[in-house]
Amino acid sequence: MVSQGSSPSLLEALSSDFLACKICLEQLRAPKTLPCLHTYCQDCLAQLAKGGHLRCPECRETVPVPPAGVAAFKTNFFVNGLLDLVRARAGGDLRAGKPACALCPLMGGASAGGPATARCLDCADDLCQACADGHRCTRQTHTHRVVDLVGYRAGWYDEEARERQAAQCPQHPGEALRFLCQPCSQLLCRECRLDPHLDHPCLPLAEAVRARRPGLEELLAGVDKNLAELEAARMVEKEALACLREQAARVGSQVEEAAEGVLRALLAQKKEVLGQLRAHVEAAEEAARERLGELESREQVARAAAAFARRVLSLGREAEILSLEGAIAQRLQQLQGCPWMPGPAPHPLPQLELHPGLLDKNCHLLWLSFENQKDSGKDGAGSQGGEETQNPREDGAKTEKQGAVPPQSRDGVQTPKEDRAQTPQEDGAQTPKAERAQTPKESRSQMPQEDGEAQTAVGCRSNKKRKFKGRLKSISREPSPAPGPNLEGSGLLPRPIFSCSFPTRMPGDKRSPRITGLCPFGPREILVADEQNRALKRFSLNGDYKGAVPVPEGCSPCSVAALQGAVAFSAGARLYLISPDGEVQWRRALSLSQASHAVAAMPSGDRVAVSVSGHVEVYNMEGSLATRFIPGGKANRGLRALVFLTTSPQGNFVGSDWQQNSVVVCDGLGQVIGEYGGPGLHGCQPGSVSVDKRGYIFLTLREVNKVVILDPKGSLLGDFLTAYHGLEKPRVTTMVDGRYLVVSLSNGTIHIFRVRSPDS
């Protein structure tokens, strides 16, 4: 990255992707510059022009197409000059292996010319040694700069060649552009100057540049100032986001501690109340046992006397009855005189009395308040006093943070919501759980704690989750439209659980990593394709470096897939299959019309699929072509451009189609199962795709820092990862064991998330 105020070098312009078209990913051909200063091939722009307008693929700005077509866009002479320099450095007789002299055929020498050993930077001709010596001795060319051809090919004279290089007129080949027509603002050669622009005031190019350079430098200084302000604003935004995440983590721990404290207090009260209940029951049982023993003893005595008297009356003779009459009468009178029914036993029945807050649906022991960062305190765990905060709900109602004052005492007026508060039920009746569930609107009321007693609001935990869930959704840049049923809040979608994060740059790397491919490799391992350092690195899911898989010399792995005992990867226009120790088993040439080729392993692990010019080719372990198809059949020939490709456990193919700007799902025969290119992509090119064990598709949207989730048929379901989860320009993803999503960022960092299924 070039810092502000410094000029990029010519070597950087030639070695970077500055000369590559961002549409076809090839070297620019007939470069045309849009008003937004982005340059593309003329033919590529012609394919994007629709209805007299086209949309810039990089900045998404809509540009009107001139009446004469895309050919009327400004020709980028600067890029043309750099391309001429690149072509000149790579030119020559490729069959002979040496460039031929350009002057020998003109001087009547051999038809092919002798081998060139020098180059004239002014004439842009390759010269043999004899012609080079003569070139320096003529009156017209003695001032020309003749340099060694080997050094020129090595780039030693690029700067000097650029200075002596003259832009050629597109209307008159061989004529250099020398003048600027001031009324027309058009570059002219001598032929153009003498024909239609004869009466127009014209300036030599050097003089015109001296006149116009100060204005451009002034505008550039203004843009540099804006860039400094934007960078400062970006840093402030990042610091604010970091502060938010730190505060959220702090508040989350405080919520956990507060909830655990409330639970501990509640459990202590539960233990105390149950102990009182047991003591009361034990005392009552002891008293009841004593009374029962006394009653049983009296009952036995009375039964025995009554039985004896009944036998005497039924079986005794007159003399016997009369002889015992006195004793029996005296005993029965004595028994009748004793109190048969003692007073009621002192057994008070226990009754459970609940605090009114437990039965009030509006009671919340925990709640969140949101303040501006400049006014917020360090703790952030709610506030006390009479401050007013904005409650982030749809109705936008404001609530006051309460300290120890009940809601009924606010200004002495009771609100309609407070009229609905429930009172404790009598006789220990419990409130059903369904009646205690809270609604979002009811979460605005608050209940105080009285006399230090711990209060518990049934349903507060589910309401707290809804609050945090809504807060997390608001972090995303923009909500994703849900074309299907809204499942995000119903708990039916997989959810991410952060596992770990680690860098991929190793001590031996000469450059910053550029991760272009990921795939699972062995048990709980991943294989990382670092194109910049030409390496295949192995890491565990914990971030431990396990070594590297050797690659052939000069290969820069792009996309990678692991098979049974082998590794397949694409590099340039070739597909390689190597063993884990780096031995090349076979290589296959691919189409040159595509800059990169996506590689994916089939679920069986014995075949590899690769995207080639809009179709998919499948190779077996021996390198033979097993099948080849175009998603959607031959009717879509030339209409597909699969930049990313993966396979599902069900055997389907999922690809990111940059030509249709969609995600396409097809079976092994190429029949399209589903395709999505709706507003959920936010106008971005679809990025890397991964599929979990249930068939859910995880799509990367790099421009908006998101990973969205689609169902197995390609219908958008919602966001899975956003910038809140630490995503910053995600590049490629892969799925490990069907439940670990591995995401690589542009800075070489890898994040790992566990995909929690809905039924877990």
C-alpha positions in Angstrom: 0.0 0.0 0.0 1.4 3.4 -1.1 1.3 6.0 1.7 -0.2 9.4 1.0 2.1 11.9 -0.5 4.5 9.2 -2.0 4.6 8.3 -5.7 4.3 4.6 -6.7 7.3 3.3 -8.5 7.2 1.9 -12.0 8.3 -1.5 -10.8 5.2 -1.6 -8.5 3.0 -0.7 -11.4 4.5 -3.4 -13.7 4.7 -6.2 -11.0 1.3 -5.7 -9.4 -2.2 -6.4 -10.8 -2.5 -2.8 -12.0 -2.4 -3.9 -15.7 -5.0 -6.7 -15.2 -8.6 -6.2 -16.0 -10.8 -6.8 -12.9 -13.6 -8.3 -15.1 -11.8 -10.9 -17.2 -8.7 -11.1 -14.9 -6.5 -11.0 -17.9 -4.0 -8.4 -19.1 -5.9 -5.3 -20.3 -6.7 -5.2 -24.0 -7.8 -1.8 -25.5 -8.0 -0.2 -22.0 -10.8 2.3 -21.5 -11.1 4.5 -18.5 -14.5 5.2 -16.9 -15.3 8.6 -15.2 -14.6 6.9 -11.8 -11.0 6.3 -13.0 -11.3 2.5 -13.1 -9.9 0.9 -16.3 -11.2 -2.2 -18.1 -11.0 -3.9 -21.4 -13.2 -2.4 -24.1 -14.8 -5.8 -24.9 -15.5 -6.4 -21.2 -17.2 -3.0 -20.8 -19.3 -3.8 -23.9 -20.7 -6.9 -22.1 -21.7 -4.9 -19.1 -23.4 -2.1 -21.0 -27.2 -2.4 -20.7 -29.8 0.2 -21.5 -27.4 2.9 -22.2 -25.7 2.5 -18.7 -23.2 0.3 -17.1 -22.2 -0.2 -13.5 -18.6 -0.1 -12.4 -17.7 -3.6 -11.0 -15.4 -2.0 -8.3 -17.1 1.1 -7.0 -20.6 0.2 -8.2 -21.1 3.7 -9.7 -23.6 3.9 -12.6 -22.0 5.4 -15.7 -23.9 6.5 -18.8 -22.6 5.0 -22.0 -21.7 7.5 -24.7 -23.9 7.5 -27.9 -21.0 6.1 -29.9 -20.7 3.1 -27.5 -18.0 2.0 -25.0 -15.4 2.8 -27.6 -16.0 6.5 -26.9 -14.7 6.2 -23.4 -11.3 7.8 -22.9 -8.4 5.6 -24.0 -6.0 5.1 -21.1 -2.7 6.1 -22.8 -0.9 5.7 -19.5 -1.9 2.0 -19.3 -1.1 1.6 -23.0 2.4 2.9 -22.4 3.0 0.5 -19.5 1.6 -2.4 -21.6 3.9 -1.5 -24.5 6.8 -1.6 -22.1 5.7 -5.0 -20.8 5.3 -6.4 -24.3 8.7 -5.0 -25.4 10.4 -6.7 -22.4 8.6 -10.0 -23.2 9.0 -9.7 -27.0 11.4 -11.5 -29.4 11.5 -14.6 -31.5 10.1 -17.2 -29.1 10.8 -20.1 -31.4 14.4 -19.3 -31.8 14.8 -18.3 -28.2 16.5 -15.0 -29.1 15.1 -11.7 -30.4 16.0 -10.8 -34.0 17.4 -7.5 -35.1 14.8 -5.1 -36.5 17.2 -3.1 -38.9 18.9 -6.0 -40.7 16.0 -6.8 -43.0 15.6 -3.1 -43.8 19.3 -2.8 -44.8 19.2 -5.7 -47.3 20.6 -8.3 -44.9 19.2 -11.6 -44.0 15.4 -11.8 -44.1 15.1 -12.8 -40.4 17.8 -10.5 -39.1 20.7 -11.4 -36.8 20.4 -12.0 -33.1 19.7 -8.9 -31.2 22.1 -7.9 -28.4 21.0 -4.2 -27.7 17.9 -2.1 -27.8 17.4 1.6 -28.7 15.1 3.2 -26.1 14.1 6.0 -28.5 13.3 3.9 -31.6 12.0 0.9 -29.5 13.9 -1.5 -31.8 16.0 -4.5 -31.0 19.5 -4.3 -32.6 22.3 -6.6 -33.4 25.8 -5.6 -32.4 26.7 -4.2 -35.9 23.5 -2.2 -36.2 23.9 -0.9 -32.6 27.4 0.4 -33.4 26.1 2.1 -36.6 23.1 3.5 -34.8 25.4 5.4 -32.5 27.4 6.9 -35.4 24.6 8.5 -37.6 23.7 12.1 -37.4 20.0 11.5 -36.8 20.4 8.8 -34.1 23.7 9.6 -32.4 21.7 11.0 -29.4 19.6 7.9 -29.1 20.0 5.8 -26.0 21.2 2.2 -26.9 21.4 -0.2 -24.0 22.2 -3.8 -23.4 19.3 -6.1 -24.2 19.8 -8.4 -21.3 19.7 -5.5 -18.8 16.6 -4.1 -20.6 14.8 -7.4 -20.3 15.7 -7.4 -16.6 14.0 -4.0 -16.1 17.1 -2.0 -15.4 16.1 0.7 -17.9 12.3 0.8 -17.4 12.3 4.4 -16.0 14.5 5.7 -18.8 12.5 3.8 -21.4 9.3 5.4 -20.1 10.9 8.9 -20.4 11.9 8.4 -24.0 8.8 6.5 -25.0 6.3 8.5 -27.1 2.5 7.8 -27.1 1.3 6.8 -30.5 -1.7 8.3 -32.3 -4.6 5.8 -32.6 -5.7 7.5 -35.9 -2.3 7.6 -37.6 0.0 4.6 -36.8 3.6 5.5 -36.5 2.9 9.1 -35.5 3.6 10.2 -32.0 1.2 12.4 -30.0 2.9 15.9 -29.8 0.2 18.5 -29.3 -2.9 19.3 -27.1 -5.8 21.0 -28.8 -7.0 23.4 -26.1 -10.7 23.9 -27.3 -11.2 20.1 -27.8 -8.9 18.9 -25.0 -7.7 16.2 -27.4 -4.2 14.8 -28.0 -2.9 15.3 -31.6 -0.1 14.1 -33.8 1.3 16.2 -36.7 -1.2 14.8 -39.1 -4.2 15.5 -36.8 -2.8 19.1 -36.2 -2.7 19.9 -40.0 -6.2 18.6 -40.8 -9.3 19.2 -38.6 -7.5 21.2 -35.8 -5.6 23.6 -38.0 -7.3 26.8 -36.8 -7.5 25.6 -33.1 -4.9 26.9 -30.6 -2.6 24.0 -29.7 0.2 23.6 -27.2 3.1 21.2 -27.2 2.6 18.4 -24.7 5.3 19.5 -22.3 4.0 23.1 -22.2 0.4 21.8 -21.7 1.5 19.6 -18.9 3.4 22.5 -17.2 0.2 24.6 -17.4 -2.2 21.9 -16.1 0.0 20.1 -13.6 -0.5 22.7 -10.8 -4.3 22.4 -11.0 -4.1 18.6 -10.8 -1.6 18.7 -7.9 -3.9 21.1 -6.1 -6.9 18.8 -6.6 -4.7 15.8 -5.6 -3.7 17.6 -2.4 -7.3 18.2 -1.6 -8.1 14.5 -2.1 -5.1 13.6 0.1 -6.6 15.7 2.8 -9.9 14.0 2.4 -8.1 10.6 2.5 -6.4 11.6 5.8 -9.8 12.6 7.2 -11.3 9.3 6.0 -8.5 7.3 7.5 -8.9 9.2 10.8 -12.6 8.5 10.7 -12.0 4.9 10.0 -9.6 4.6 12.9 -12.1 6.3 15.1 -14.8 3.9 13.9 -12.5 0.9 14.6 -11.7 2.2 18.1 -15.4 2.8 18.8 -16.1 -0.8 17.6 -13.3 -2.2 19.8 -14.5 -0.1 22.7 -18.0 -1.5 22.1 -16.8 -5.1 22.0 -14.7 -4.6 25.2 -17.6 -3.0 26.9 -20.0 -5.8 25.7 -17.6 -8.4 27.1 -17.3 -6.5 30.4 -21.1 -6.1 30.7 -21.6 -9.8 29.7 -19.3 -10.9 32.6 -21.2 -8.5 34.9 -24.5 -9.9 33.8 -23.2 -13.4 34.5 -21.9 -12.4 37.9 -25.2 -10.6 38.8 -27.3 -13.5 37.6 -25.1 -16.0 39.6 -25.4 -13.8 42.6 -29.2 -13.6 42.3 -29.3 -17.4 41.9 -27.1 -17.9 44.9 -29.3 -15.7 47.0 -32.4 -17.3 45.7 -31.0 -20.8 46.4 -30.0 -19.7 49.9 -33.5 -18.4 50.6 -34.9 -21.7 49.2 -32.7 -23.7 51.5 -33.7 -21.5 54.5 -37.5 -21.7 53.7 -37.3 -25.5 53.1 -35.4 -25.8 56.4 -38.1 -23.9 58.3 -40.7 -26.0 56.6 -39.0 -29.2 57.6 -38.5 -28.0 61.2 -42.2 -27.1 61.5 -43.4 -30.4 60.1 -41.0 -32.4 62.4 -42.3 -30.5 65.5 -45.9 -31.0 64.4 -45.2 -34.7 63.8 -43.6 -35.2 67.3 -46.6 -33.5 69.0 -49.0 -35.5 66.9 -47.3 -38.8 67.8 -47.7 -38.0 71.6 -51.4 -37.2 71.2 -52.0 -40.2 69.0 -50.4 -42.5 71.6 -52.6 -41.0 74.4 -55.7 -41.4 72.2 -54.9 -44.9 71.3 -54.4 -45.8 75.0 -57.8 -44.3 76.0 -59.4 -46.0 73.0 -58.1 -49.4 74.1 -59.3 -49.0 77.7 -62.7 -47.9 76.6 -63.0 -50.7 74.1 -62.0 -53.3 76.7 -64.6 -52.0 79.3 -67.3 -51.8 76.7 -66.6 -55.3 75.4 -66.7 -56.7 79.0 -70.0 -55.0 79.8 -71.5 -56.2 76.4 -70.5 -59.9 77.2 -72.0 -59.7 80.7 -75.3 -58.3 79.3 -75.5 -60.8 76.5 -74.2 -64.0 78.1 -74.6 -63.5 81.9 -77.4 -64.9 84.1 -79.6 -62.6 86.1 -77.7 -63.2 89.3 -74.4 -62.6 87.6 -75.6 -59.4 85.9 -77.0 -58.0 89.1 -73.8 -58.9 91.1 -71.6 -57.0 88.6 -74.0 -54.2 87.9 -72.4 -51.8 90.4 -68.9 -52.3 89.2 -69.8 -52.1 85.5 -71.9 -49.0 86.0 -69.2 -47.2 88.0 -66.5 -48.0 85.3 -68.7 -46.9 82.5 -69.6 -43.7 84.3 -66.0 -43.1 84.9 -65.1 -43.6 81.2 -68.0 -41.3 80.2 -66.7 -38.6 82.5 -63.3 -38.4 80.7 -62.9 -35.9 77.7 -63.3 -38.0 74.6 -62.7 -35.2 72.1 -59.6 -33.1 73.0 -59.2 -29.6 71.6 -57.9 -29.0 68.1 -54.2 -29.8 67.7 -52.0 -26.7 67.3 -50.9 -27.5 63.7 -50.8 -24.2 61.7 -50.7 -25.0 58.0 -47.8 -23.5 56.2 -48.5 -21.0 53.4 -46.0 -19.7 50.8 -46.0 -16.0 50.3 -44.2 -14.7 47.3 -42.8 -11.2 46.7 -45.0 -9.3 44.4 -42.1 -8.9 42.0 -42.0 -12.6 41.3 -45.5 -12.6 39.9 -45.1 -9.3 38.0 -44.4 -9.9 34.3 -42.9 -6.4 34.1 -40.3 -7.1 36.8 -36.7 -7.2 35.6 -33.7 -7.6 37.9 -31.4 -7.1 34.9 -31.8 -4.6 32.0 -29.5 -2.8 29.6 -29.3 0.9 29.0 -27.5 2.4 26.0 -25.6 5.7 26.1 -23.1 7.6 23.9 -19.6 6.5 24.4 -18.4 9.9 25.6 -21.0 9.8 28.4 -20.9 6.2 29.4 -19.1 4.9 32.5 -16.5 2.2 32.7 -18.8 -0.4 34.3 -21.7 -0.1 31.9 -23.8 -2.5 33.9 -26.9 -0.3 34.1 -27.1 3.1 35.9 -29.0 4.6 38.7 -30.7 7.9 39.2 -33.0 9.9 37.0 -31.1 9.8 33.7 -33.1 9.1 30.5 -31.7 6.7 27.9 -33.0 5.6 24.6 -34.4 2.0 24.6 -33.4 0.3 21.3 -36.8 -1.1 20.4 -39.1 -0.6 17.5 -41.5 1.7 19.3 -38.6 3.9 20.3 -40.2 4.6 23.7 -38.0 6.2 26.4 -37.7 4.7 29.9 -36.1 6.2 33.0 -33.5 4.1 34.8 -34.9 3.3 38.2 -32.9 3.1 41.4 -35.0 2.1 44.4 -38.3 3.8 43.5 -41.1 1.5 42.3 -42.7 2.3 38.9 -45.9 3.3 40.6 -44.2 6.2 42.3 -43.0 7.9 39.1 -44.5 11.4 39.3 -47.2 10.0 41.4 -49.1 8.6 38.4 -49.7 5.0 37.6 -49.2 4.1 34.0 -51.5 1.7 32.1 -48.7 -0.9 31.9 -48.4 -0.8 35.7 -52.1 -1.4 36.1 -51.5 -4.9 34.6 -49.0 -5.9 37.3 -50.2 -9.1 39.1 -50.6 -9.5 42.8 -49.5 -12.5 44.8 -52.0 -15.4 44.6 -53.5 -16.7 47.9 -53.1 -20.2 49.4 -49.7 -20.6 47.8 -51.0 -21.0 44.3 -48.3 -20.8 41.7 -48.6 -18.8 38.5 -48.3 -21.0 35.3 -45.2 -20.5 33.3 -47.1 -19.6 30.3 -48.6 -16.6 32.1 -45.1 -15.5 33.3 -43.5 -15.3 29.8 -42.6 -11.8 28.9 -43.3 -9.8 25.8 -40.9 -7.2 24.4 -43.2 -4.3 25.2 -43.6 -5.4 28.8 -39.8 -5.3 29.3 -39.9 -1.6 29.8 -41.2 -1.7 33.4 -38.9 -2.3 36.3 -39.3 -3.4 39.9 -37.1 -2.4 42.8 -35.4 -4.6 45.4 -36.8 -4.0 48.9 -35.1 -4.5 52.2 -32.2 -6.3 50.5 -34.3 -9.2 49.5 -33.2 -10.9 46.2 -35.9 -10.8 43.6 -36.2 -13.2 40.6 -38.2 -12.3 37.5 -39.4 -15.5 35.8 -38.8 -15.1 32.1 -36.1 -12.5 32.5 -33.4 -14.8 31.0 -35.3 -15.3 27.8 -36.0 -11.6 27.5 -32.3 -10.8 28.1 -31.4 -13.1 25.2 -33.8 -11.3 23.0 -32.2 -8.0 24.0 -28.7 -9.1 23.1 -29.9 -10.8 19.9 -31.5 -7.6 18.7 -28.3 -5.7 19.7 -26.1 -8.1 17.7 -28.3 -7.6 14.6 -27.9 -3.9 14.8 -24.1 -4.2 14.5 -24.3 -5.4 10.9 -23.9 -2.8 8.2 -27.3 -3.5 6.7 -29.9 -6.3 7.3 -30.1 -9.1 4.8 -33.5 -9.5 3.1 -35.1 -12.8 3.8 -36.9 -14.0 0.7 -38.0 -17.2 2.4 -39.6 -17.6 5.9 -37.9 -15.7 8.6 -36.2 -18.4 10.7 -33.6 -16.3 12.3 -35.4 -15.5 15.5 -37.1 -18.9 15.8 -33.9 -20.8 16.6 -34.2 -23.0 13.5 -30.9 -21.8 11.9 -27.4 -22.8 12.8 -25.6 -20.4 15.0 -21.8 -19.5 15.2 -19.8 -20.1 18.4 -16.3 -18.6 18.2 -13.6 -21.2 18.7 -10.2 -19.5 18.1 -8.2 -17.2 15.9 -4.5 -17.3 14.7 -2.2 -15.8 12.1 -0.7 -17.9 9.3 2.5 -16.0 8.7 5.5 -18.2 9.7 9.1 -17.1 10.4 10.3 -18.3 7.1 7.8 -16.3 5.0 9.3 -13.5 2.9 5.9 -11.8 2.2 2.6 -11.3 4.0 0.4 -14.3 3.5 -2.3 -14.2 0.8 -4.6 -17.1 1.5 -6.4 -18.2 -1.7 -7.5 -21.7 -0.7 -8.5 -23.7 2.3 -9.5 -27.4 2.8 -9.8 -29.9 5.6 -6.7 -32.1 5.9 -6.7 -35.1 8.2 -8.4 -35.2 11.6 -9.0 -31.7 12.9 -6.5 -30.1 10.6 -6.7 -27.6 7.7 -4.5 -27.1 4.6 -3.9 -23.4 3.8 -2.8 -22.3 0.2 -0.6 -19.3 0.6 -0.2 -18.0 -3.0 2.1 -15.2 -2.0 4.7 -17.4 -0.3 4.1 -20.4 -2.7 3.3 -22.8 0.2 0.7 -25.3 1.4 0.7 -24.9 5.2 -0.9 -27.3 7.7 -2.6 -26.0 10.9 -4.6 -27.7 13.6 -8.0 -26.2 14.5 -6.3 -24.8 17.6 -3.8 -22.8 15.4 -0.8 -25.1 15.9 1.5 -25.1 12.9 2.0 -28.7 11.7 4.5 -28.1 8.8 4.0 -27.8 5.1 3.2 -30.0 2.1 6.0 -29.5 -0.5 4.9 -28.1 -3.9 6.7 -28.2 -7.2 9.3 -25.5 -7.7 7.8 -22.3 -9.1 4.2 -23.2 -8.4 2.0 -20.7 -6.5 -1.0 -22.8 -5.2 -4.3 -21.0 -5.7 -7.2 -23.4 -4.8 -6.6 -26.7 -2.9 -8.5 -29.9 -2.0 -7.5 -32.9 0.0 -8.2 -36.4 -1.5 -7.5 -39.9 -0.2 -3.8 -39.8 0.4 -3.2 -37.0 -2.0 -3.6 -33.2 -2.4 -5.0 -31.5 -5.5 -4.4 -27.8 -6.2 -4.5 -25.4 -9.1 -1.6 -23.1 -10.0 -1.8 -20.8 -13.1 -3.5 -22.8 -15.9 -2.6 -26.3 -14.5 -4.2 -28.8 -12.1 -1.7 -30.8 -9.9 -2.2 -34.0 -7.9 0.7 -34.6 -5.4 1.3 -36.9 -2.5 1.6 -35.6 1.0 5.4 -35.6 0.7 5.3 -33.4 -2.4 5.7 -36.0 -5.2 3.8 -35.0 -8.4 1.5 -37.9 -9.5 0.1 -36.1 -12.5 -0.6 -32.6 -13.9 -3.3 -31.4 -16.4 -3.4 -28.3 -18.5 -6.5 -26.1 -18.1 -8.0 -23.3 -20.1 -5.9 -20.2 -20.4 -9.0 -18.0 -20.6 -9.5 -18.1 -16.9 -7.0 -16.6 -14.4 -7.8 -18.9 -11.5 -9.5 -22.3 -11.2 -11.5 -23.4 -8.2 -10.8 -26.9 -6.9 -13.1 -29.1 -4.7 -12.9 -32.7 -3.5 -15.9 -35.0 -4.1 -17.5 -36.5 -0.9 -16.1 -39.9 -1.8 -12.5 -38.5 -1.7 -11.4 -40.3 -4.9 -12.2 -37.6 -7.4 -11.5 -33.8 -7.7 -13.7 -31.2 -9.4 -12.3 -28.0 -11.0 -14.0 -25.0 -12.6 -12.8 -24.3 -16.2 -14.3 -21.5 -18.3 -17.9 -21.8 -17.0 -18.1 -25.6 -16.8 -17.0 -28.2 -14.3 -14.5 -31.0 -15.0 -14.2 -34.0 -12.7 -11.0 -36.1 -12.6 -10.3 -39.4 -11.0 -7.2 -40.4 -9.0 -5.4 -41.5 -12.2 -5.9 -38.1 -13.9 -8.5 -39.3 -16.3 -11.5 -37.0 -17.1 -14.5 -38.7 -15.4 -17.2 -36.2 -16.4 -17.7 -32.7 -17.6 -20.9 -30.5 -17.5 -22.1 -27.0 -17.7 -24.5 -25.9 -14.9 -27.9 -25.7 -16.5 -26.9 -27.6 -19.6 -25.5 -26.6 -23.0 -28.0 -23.7 -23.2 -25.8 -21.9 -20.6 -22.6 -22.3 -22.6 -20.6 -19.1 -22.3 -23.0 -17.7 -19.7 -21.3 -19.1 -16.6 -18.1 -18.1 -14.7 -17.7 -20.2 -11.6 -15.0 -18.5 -9.6 -15.5 -20.4 -6.3 -16.7 -24.1 -6.1 -17.4 -26.6 -3.4 -19.3 -29.9 -3.0 -22.0 -30.9 -0.4 -22.1 -34.2 1.5 -25.2 -35.0 -0.6 -23.0 -35.0 -3.8 -24.2 -31.6 -5.2 -22.1 -28.8 -6.5 -22.3 -25.2 -5.2 -20.6 -22.4 -7.1 -20.3 -18.6 -7.2 -21.1 -17.5 -10.7 -19.6 -14.0 -11.3 -21.1 -13.7 -14.8 -24.7 -14.2 -13.5 -23.8 -12.7 -10.1 -25.5 -15.6 -8.3 -25.0 -18.7 -6.3 -25.9 -21.8 -8.2 -26.6 -25.3 -6.8 -26.6 -28.3 -9.3 -26.4 -32.1 -9.1 -23.7 -34.3 -10.5 -25.3 -34.1 -14.0 -25.4 -30.3 -14.1 -29.1 -30.0 -13.5 -29.7 -26.8 -11.6 -31.4 -27.4 -8.2 -31.5 -23.8 -7.1 -30.0 -20.5 -7.8 -30.0 -17.2 -5.8 -29.0 -13.8 -7.0 -31.4 -11.6 -5.1 -30.9 -8.4 -3.0 -29.4 -10.5 -0.1 -26.1 -10.2 -2.0 -26.1 -6.4 -1.4 -24.9 -5.9 -5.0 -21.7 -7.8 -4.3 -20.0 -10.5 -6.3 -20.6 -13.8 -4.5 -17.5 -15.1 -2.8 -16.3 -18.3 -1.3 -18.8 -21.1 -0.5 -18.8 -23.9 2.1 -21.4 -26.5 3.0 -22.0 -28.2 6.4 -23.1 -31.7 7.0 -26.8 -30.8 6.8 -26.4 -29.1 3.4 -26.6 -25.5 4.6 -24.6 -23.2 2.3 -22.3 -20.5 3.8 -21.6 -17.7 1.3 -18.9 -15.0 1.8 -19.7 -11.4 0.9 -16.3 -9.7 1.2 -17.4 -6.1 0.4 -19.9 -6.0 3.3 -17.9 -8.2 5.8 -20.5 -10.9 6.0 -21.1 -14.6 5.7 -24.7 -15.4 4.9 -26.5 -18.7 5.1 -28.6 -20.4 2.4 -30.7 -23.5 2.6 -29.6 -26.6 0.6 -31.7 -25.4 -2.4 -30.0 -22.0 -2.5 -32.7 -19.8 -0.8 -31.3 -17.0 1.4 -32.1 -17.5 5.1 -30.2 -14.7 6.8 -26.8 -13.5 8.2 -24.5 -16.0 9.9 -21.4 -13.9 10.5 -21.0 -10.1 10.4 -18.4 -7.5 11.3 -19.5 -8.0 15.0 -17.8 -11.4 14.8 -14.5 -9.8 13.8 -14.8 -10.3 10.0 -12.7 -7.8 8.0 -12.5 -8.5 4.3 -13.1 -12.3 4.5 -11.4 -14.1 1.6 -12.1 -17.9 1.5 -13.8 -20.4 3.8 -14.0 -24.2 4.3 -15.9 -26.6 6.5 -14.1 -29.1 8.7 -15.9 -32.2 10.0 -19.2 -30.6 8.8 -19.4 -28.5 11.9 -16.3 -26.1 12.0 -16.4 -23.1 9.7 -12.9 -21.8 8.9 -12.7 -18.2 7.6 -9.6 -16.6 6.3 -9.2 -12.8 6.2 -7.2 -10.7 3.7 -4.5 -9.9 6.3 -3.7 -13.7 6.7 -5.6 -14.3 9.9 -7.9 -17.3 10.3 -11.0 -17.4 12.4 -12.6 -20.7 13.4 -16.3 -20.9 14.4 -18.2 -24.0 15.6 -21.5 -24.3 13.8 -24.2 -25.0 16.4 -27.1 -26.9 14.8 -30.7 -25.9 15.7 -31.4 -29.2 17.6 -28.2 -29.2 19.7 
